[in-house]
Amino acid sequence: MALGALACLAFGGCSSSNQAKKEEPPAARSESAPEIFQVNLDTSRGAIVIEVHRAWAPVGAEHFYSLVKTGFYDGDRFFRVVRKFVAQFGINGDPRTNRSWATTALPDDPVKQKNVRGTLTYAMRGPGTRTTQLFINLKNNTALDRQGFAPIGQVTSGMDVADSLYAFYGDMPPTGQGPDPQKIQMQGNEYLENHFPRLDYIKKATIQ
């Protein structure tokens, strides 16, 4: 897949609408993320365990730790699964909860690791646009390295689960007929349950 196509295809619809009402995120926890920590995604297909390294991408790793601790990913759908490319998640099923986090963009981390198969990386539309959405690389996507996509961790168990996530709705618009991220942000899981009921999801995300 050409580099330009990757940029357009992968991450064009990843941030909240600029028209969404900005809300303050839940109060930040005083607890900092460990240098290395494990996150268990208990999914509808089985467990995916991710080892996150602050040294790889400190801003992104710290933010992911806070999101998991507050339960942000519980009930979230893998709304964009493209076989041999990415499995993307990170829009909360409650639009109000999603807005409270997704309207604040993170500063960029420098890319220190390659986007190889199994790495976990924030989705973004360009510099300074990371919020809550992440993807698991289902193949080596190293063309994303020079576009600023900084991996924060690596799947250590459950890549077979990631590979098996429901992918038959296709990619998100305009490339495919899959879920529209803007509609998920506005309508939450109700939109997905009504139109894309077979999507796999995270039952609970926990720090191990």
C-alpha positions in Angstrom: 0.0 0.0 0.0 1.4 3.3 -1.0 2.6 5.7 1.7 0.1 8.4 0.8 -2.7 5.9 0.8 -1.7 4.7 4.2 -2.0 8.2 5.6 -5.4 8.9 4.1 -6.8 5.5 4.7 -5.6 4.9 8.2 -6.4 7.9 10.2 -8.4 10.6 8.5 -11.4 10.3 10.8 -9.7 9.9 14.2 -10.4 13.0 16.1 -13.6 14.6 17.6 -15.6 17.0 15.5 -14.5 20.6 16.1 -18.1 21.5 16.7 -18.4 19.2 19.7 -18.8 21.0 23.0 -15.5 20.9 24.8 -15.7 19.4 28.3 -13.1 19.0 30.9 -11.7 15.5 31.3 -12.0 13.7 34.6 -9.6 14.9 37.2 -6.1 13.6 36.5 -4.9 11.0 38.9 -1.8 11.8 41.0 -0.5 8.3 40.3 2.0 8.2 37.4 2.3 5.4 35.0 5.1 2.9 35.8 8.1 2.8 33.4 6.7 -0.5 32.0 3.1 -1.8 32.6 0.8 -4.4 31.2 -2.7 -3.7 30.0 -5.2 -6.6 29.6 -7.9 -6.0 27.1 -10.6 -8.5 27.9 -12.4 -8.6 24.5 -15.4 -10.4 23.1 -12.9 -12.7 21.3 -10.5 -13.3 24.2 -7.7 -11.6 26.0 -5.1 -9.2 24.4 -2.2 -8.3 26.7 -0.1 -5.2 25.8 3.2 -4.2 27.4 3.5 -0.4 27.4 6.9 1.3 27.7 7.0 4.9 28.9 10.5 5.2 27.3 9.0 4.6 23.9 6.5 7.4 24.0 6.1 9.0 27.5 3.2 11.4 26.8 1.2 8.7 25.0 1.9 6.0 27.6 1.0 8.2 30.5 -2.3 9.2 28.8 -3.2 5.6 28.0 -2.5 4.6 31.6 -5.0 7.3 32.8 -7.6 6.3 30.3 -7.4 2.6 31.3 -7.5 3.5 35.0 -10.7 5.6 34.5 -12.5 2.8 32.6 -12.6 4.8 29.3 -12.1 1.8 27.1 -14.7 -0.5 28.8 -17.4 -1.3 26.3 -15.5 0.3 23.4 -15.9 -1.3 20.0 -13.1 -2.2 17.6 -14.8 0.0 15.1 -12.2 -0.3 12.3 -10.6 -3.6 11.6 -8.8 -4.0 8.3 -7.2 -7.4 7.9 -3.5 -7.3 7.5 -3.5 -3.6 8.4 -4.9 -2.3 11.7 -7.4 -3.0 14.4 -8.6 0.4 15.8 -10.5 1.3 18.9 -10.9 4.1 21.4 -14.2 6.0 21.0 -16.2 5.7 24.2 -19.7 4.4 23.8 -21.1 7.3 25.8 -20.8 10.5 23.7 -20.5 12.7 26.8 -17.7 10.6 28.3 -16.0 10.6 24.9 -16.1 14.3 24.6 -14.6 14.8 28.1 -11.4 13.2 26.8 -11.3 13.4 23.1 -11.4 17.2 22.8 -7.9 17.5 24.3 -5.1 16.7 22.0 -1.7 15.4 23.2 1.7 16.8 22.4 3.5 14.5 20.0 6.1 12.0 21.1 9.1 11.4 18.9 9.0 8.1 17.0 11.5 5.7 18.8 10.1 2.4 17.8 8.9 1.0 14.5 5.3 0.2 13.6 5.8 -3.5 13.3 3.2 -6.2 13.7 1.7 -6.2 17.2 2.7 -2.6 18.2 0.1 -0.3 19.8 0.0 3.3 18.4 -2.2 6.3 18.7 -4.3 7.2 15.7 -4.0 10.8 14.5 -4.8 13.1 11.6 -1.4 14.9 11.7 0.9 16.6 14.2 -0.7 17.4 17.6 -4.0 15.5 17.0 -3.7 12.4 19.3 -6.5 11.9 21.7 -8.0 8.5 22.8 -8.0 6.3 19.7 -5.3 3.7 19.1 -4.7 0.8 16.8 -2.9 -2.5 16.9 -0.7 -3.0 13.8 -1.8 -6.3 12.3 1.2 -6.3 10.0 4.5 -4.4 9.6 3.3 -0.8 8.9 6.7 0.8 9.1 5.7 3.4 6.4 3.9 5.1 9.3 7.1 5.7 11.2 8.1 8.7 9.1 4.6 10.1 9.4 5.0 10.6 13.1 3.1 7.6 14.5 4.9 6.7 17.7 4.2 3.2 19.1 3.7 3.1 22.9 3.6 -0.7 23.4 3.6 -4.2 22.0 1.1 -7.1 22.2 2.8 -9.8 24.2 -0.2 -12.2 24.2 -3.3 -12.5 22.1 -2.2 -11.5 18.6 -4.4 -14.4 17.4 -7.3 -12.7 19.1 -6.4 -9.4 17.4 -6.2 -11.2 14.0 -9.7 -12.7 14.6 -11.6 -9.5 15.4 -14.6 -9.0 13.2 -13.5 -7.3 10.0 -16.3 -7.8 7.5 -18.0 -4.4 7.7 -15.0 -2.9 5.9 -13.0 0.2 6.4 -14.5 3.5 7.5 -15.9 6.0 5.0 -15.0 7.3 2.5 -12.8 4.3 1.7 -15.3 1.7 2.9 -18.8 1.1 4.2 -17.8 0.5 7.8 -18.7 2.6 10.9 -18.4 6.4 10.6 -16.2 7.7 13.5 -18.1 11.0 13.5 -21.4 9.2 14.0 -19.9 7.1 16.8 -18.7 10.2 18.6 -22.2 11.8 18.3 -24.4 8.7 18.9 -22.1 6.3 20.8 -22.6 2.6 20.9 -26.3 3.0 20.1 -25.3 3.8 16.5 -23.0 0.8 16.3 -25.5 -1.6 17.9 -28.2 -0.6 15.4 -26.0 -0.6 12.3 -22.9 -2.8 13.0 -24.0 -5.2 15.7 -21.3 -7.8 15.0 -18.4 -5.6 16.0 -16.1 -7.0 18.6 -15.5 -5.0 21.7 -13.5 -4.5 24.9 -15.4 -5.9 27.9 -12.9 -4.4 30.3 -9.4 -2.9 30.1 -7.3 -3.3 33.3 -3.7 -2.6 34.4 -2.2 -5.9 35.4 
